[in-house]
Amino acid sequence: MERLLVTSPDTSIARLDWAGIAAQLDQEGYVVLPGLLGEDAARSLARQTQTMSAAQRVPLASSDLGRGELFYFGADLPAPLEDWRTTFYRHLAVIANRWSEILGIGSRYPTELEDFLRRNKQAGQVQPQSHLSRLGVEDHVALHQRNDDEQVFPLQVIALLSEPGTDFMGGEFVMTEQRPRMQSRPMVLPLKLGDAAIITTSERPFKGTKGHYRVNLKHAISRVRRGQRIGMELTFHDAR
């Protein structure tokens, strides 16, 4: 799949080709944004796995999600992720509401992230889910979705904070899509250091020959064969 072009790592989120992004999300369920974070910012975020507290570290094996470590940010996201989350949400809420209308879902997402998080809190969802992942040799993340709660935002943002082929080998970011009465479709996102991607959290509408229907998506990270892979996952809804 052809990547959408971003003019420089410093391109503001608001100036991205949102019409093209929306069309590609409708078609594929994900879109890669090359170099959006940039090498320096990616390396800086990756180094935070060395300084984050033991309380923020969760072994993947403890939740049967694979092997490796997750480092949860908590309520205070580091720069530039706080601005990313707020700004991305404003644009993605437009897409999310259009998807809800297509799928016949009655509720709509508010314009601002702050208002959506207030709904999360009212539903008992107060645990932030955004995190870094650190995977060494033989580590991996199993196929999963972050959709267990009442308030679920249908899109999230991920990024790669280390360089494939140099810092690690293997560790591909993988998605699977299950359409009714069809075999699962695997997709590998071609990420490089500093690349970000918008992905579907769990379900999205797909237009078939007889109208729209729901397709189910999961994501994973394949086994790391050499070195250390560090990534980031930015989630817009909190968990219980």
C-alpha positions as CSV (number, residue, x, y, z in Angstrom):
1,M,0.0,0.0,0.0
2,E,1.3,3.4,-0.9
3,R,2.1,5.6,2.1
4,L,0.6,9.1,2.5
5,L,3.3,11.7,2.2
6,V,4.2,14.0,5.0
7,T,6.3,16.9,4.0
8,S,8.6,16.9,7.1
9,P,8.7,15.5,10.7
10,D,7.5,18.9,12.0
11,T,4.4,18.9,9.8
12,S,1.5,19.8,12.1
13,I,-1.3,17.2,12.5
14,A,-3.8,19.8,11.5
15,R,-2.1,20.2,8.1
16,L,-2.1,16.5,7.2
17,D,-4.2,15.3,4.3
18,W,-7.2,14.4,6.3
19,A,-9.4,13.7,3.3
20,G,-6.9,11.2,2.1
21,I,-6.4,9.7,5.6
22,A,-10.2,9.2,6.0
23,A,-10.4,7.5,2.6
24,Q,-7.6,5.2,3.4
25,L,-9.0,4.3,6.8
26,D,-12.3,3.5,5.1
27,Q,-10.5,1.2,2.6
28,E,-7.8,-0.4,4.7
29,G,-8.5,0.3,8.4
30,Y,-5.1,1.9,8.9
31,V,-2.8,4.6,7.5
32,V,0.9,5.1,7.9
33,L,2.3,8.6,8.5
34,P,6.0,8.5,7.6
35,G,8.3,10.5,9.8
36,L,5.6,12.3,11.7
37,L,7.3,11.9,15.0
38,G,10.9,12.3,13.7
39,E,14.1,10.5,14.7
40,D,15.1,12.8,17.6
41,A,11.7,12.8,19.2
42,A,11.4,9.0,18.7
43,R,14.8,8.3,20.3
44,S,13.9,10.6,23.2
45,L,10.7,8.8,23.9
46,A,12.4,5.4,23.6
47,R,14.9,6.4,26.3
48,Q,12.1,6.9,28.8
49,T,11.8,3.1,29.1
50,Q,15.1,3.4,31.1
51,T,13.8,6.0,33.6
52,M,10.1,5.1,34.1
53,S,9.3,3.7,37.5
54,A,8.7,0.0,38.4
55,A,5.0,0.9,39.1
56,Q,4.6,1.9,35.4
57,R,6.1,-1.3,34.1
58,V,3.8,-4.3,33.3
59,P,5.1,-7.6,31.9
60,L,3.1,-8.7,28.9
61,A,3.0,-12.2,30.3
62,S,1.0,-11.0,33.3
63,S,-2.0,-10.4,31.0
64,D,-1.3,-13.2,28.6
65,L,-0.6,-10.7,25.8
66,G,2.8,-12.2,24.8
67,R,6.3,-11.6,26.1
68,G,8.0,-8.3,26.8
69,E,7.3,-5.1,28.7
70,L,4.8,-2.3,28.6
71,F,5.4,1.1,30.3
72,Y,2.2,3.0,31.0
73,F,2.4,6.8,31.0
74,G,-0.5,7.4,33.3
75,A,-2.4,10.6,33.3
76,D,0.6,12.8,32.4
77,L,1.8,12.2,28.8
78,P,5.2,13.5,27.8
79,A,5.7,16.0,25.0
80,P,4.7,15.8,22.2
81,L,2.2,13.1,23.0
82,E,-0.2,15.2,25.1
83,D,-0.7,17.6,22.1
84,W,-0.8,14.7,19.7
85,R,-3.6,13.0,21.6
86,T,-5.7,16.2,21.8
87,T,-5.2,17.3,18.2
88,F,-5.5,13.8,16.7
89,Y,-8.8,13.3,18.6
90,R,-10.4,16.4,17.0
91,H,-9.8,15.1,13.5
92,L,-10.4,11.4,14.2
93,A,-13.7,12.2,16.0
94,V,-15.1,13.3,12.7
95,I,-14.2,9.9,11.1
96,A,-15.5,8.0,14.2
97,N,-18.8,9.8,14.1
98,R,-19.2,9.0,10.4
99,W,-18.4,5.4,11.0
100,S,-21.0,5.3,13.8
101,E,-23.7,6.8,11.5
102,I,-22.9,4.2,8.8
103,L,-23.1,1.3,11.4
104,G,-26.3,2.6,12.9
105,I,-24.8,3.4,16.3
106,G,-26.9,6.0,18.1
107,S,-24.2,7.7,20.2
108,R,-21.8,10.3,18.9
109,Y,-18.3,11.3,20.0
110,P,-17.9,14.8,21.4
111,T,-15.7,17.3,19.5
112,E,-13.0,17.6,22.2
113,L,-11.0,14.8,24.0
114,E,-11.7,16.4,27.4
115,D,-15.4,15.9,27.0
116,F,-14.9,12.3,25.8
117,L,-12.7,11.5,28.8
118,R,-15.4,12.9,31.1
119,R,-17.8,10.3,29.7
120,N,-15.1,7.7,30.3
121,K,-14.9,8.8,34.0
122,Q,-18.7,8.6,34.3
123,A,-18.6,5.0,33.0
124,G,-15.9,4.1,35.6
125,Q,-13.1,4.2,33.1
126,V,-10.2,6.1,34.8
127,Q,-7.1,4.1,33.9
128,P,-5.1,5.6,31.0
129,Q,-3.9,3.0,28.4
130,S,-1.3,4.9,26.4
131,H,2.1,3.2,26.8
132,L,5.6,2.3,25.5
133,S,6.5,-1.2,24.6
134,R,9.9,-2.7,24.9
135,L,10.6,-6.1,23.2
136,G,13.8,-8.0,23.3
137,V,14.9,-11.2,21.5
138,E,12.0,-13.7,21.2
139,D,9.5,-11.2,22.7
140,H,6.2,-10.4,20.9
141,V,2.8,-9.0,21.4
142,A,-0.2,-11.3,20.8
143,L,-3.2,-10.3,18.6
144,H,-5.5,-8.2,20.7
145,Q,-8.0,-5.3,20.9
146,R,-8.4,-2.6,23.5
147,N,-12.2,-2.6,23.4
148,D,-13.4,-4.2,26.7
149,D,-15.2,-1.2,28.1
150,E,-18.4,0.8,27.5
151,Q,-16.7,3.9,26.1
152,V,-14.4,2.8,23.3
153,F,-12.9,5.1,20.6
154,P,-12.6,3.2,17.3
155,L,-9.2,4.6,16.3
156,Q,-5.8,4.8,17.9
157,V,-2.3,5.9,17.0
158,I,0.9,3.9,17.2
159,A,4.6,4.8,16.4
160,L,7.9,3.0,16.1
161,L,10.7,4.4,18.2
162,S,13.6,2.3,17.0
163,E,15.1,1.5,13.6
164,P,14.3,-1.8,11.9
165,G,17.4,-3.6,10.5
166,T,19.7,-1.5,12.8
167,D,18.2,-1.7,16.3
168,F,16.3,-4.9,15.8
169,M,15.1,-7.5,13.3
170,G,11.7,-9.0,13.1
171,G,9.1,-7.2,15.3
172,E,6.8,-6.3,12.5
173,F,3.5,-4.5,13.4
174,V,0.8,-6.8,12.2
175,M,-3.0,-6.4,11.8
176,T,-5.7,-8.9,10.9
177,E,-9.1,-8.2,9.5
178,Q,-12.0,-10.6,9.7
179,R,-14.9,-10.1,7.3
180,P,-18.1,-12.1,7.6
181,R,-17.8,-15.5,5.9
182,M,-14.3,-14.8,4.8
183,Q,-10.8,-15.9,5.8
184,S,-8.8,-13.4,8.0
185,R,-6.7,-10.9,6.0
186,P,-3.2,-10.2,7.5
187,M,-1.6,-6.8,7.0
188,V,1.9,-5.8,7.9
189,L,2.5,-2.0,8.5
190,P,5.8,-0.9,6.9
191,L,7.0,1.2,9.8
192,K,10.4,2.9,10.1
193,L,12.0,4.9,13.0
194,G,9.8,7.9,13.8
195,D,6.8,6.7,11.7
196,A,3.4,6.8,13.1
197,A,0.2,5.1,12.0
198,I,-3.5,5.5,12.7
199,I,-5.2,2.1,13.2
200,T,-8.6,0.8,13.9
201,T,-9.1,-0.2,17.5
202,S,-11.6,-3.1,16.9
203,E,-14.4,-2.5,14.4
204,R,-14.9,-0.4,11.3
205,P,-17.5,-0.3,8.5
206,F,-16.7,-1.9,5.1
207,K,-18.6,-1.2,2.0
208,G,-19.5,-4.5,0.2
209,T,-21.6,-5.2,-2.8
210,K,-24.8,-5.2,-0.7
211,G,-24.0,-2.2,1.5
212,H,-21.9,-1.6,4.6
213,Y,-21.1,-4.2,7.2
214,R,-18.8,-4.5,10.2
215,V,-15.3,-5.9,10.0
216,N,-13.3,-6.9,13.0
217,L,-9.6,-5.9,13.4
218,K,-6.9,-6.9,15.8
219,H,-3.2,-5.9,16.0
220,A,0.0,-7.5,17.2
221,I,3.8,-7.3,17.0
222,S,5.6,-10.3,15.6
223,R,8.5,-12.0,17.4
224,V,11.7,-10.0,17.6
225,R,14.6,-12.0,16.2
226,R,17.5,-9.7,17.1
227,G,18.1,-6.5,19.2
228,Q,15.5,-4.5,21.0
229,R,12.3,-3.0,19.6
230,I,10.6,0.0,21.3
231,G,7.2,1.3,20.2
232,M,4.4,3.5,21.4
233,E,0.7,3.1,21.5
234,L,-1.6,6.2,22.0
235,T,-5.1,5.3,23.1
236,F,-8.0,7.8,23.3
237,H,-10.2,6.0,25.8
238,D,-9.4,5.0,29.3
239,A,-10.0,1.6,30.9
240,R,-11.7,0.4,34.1
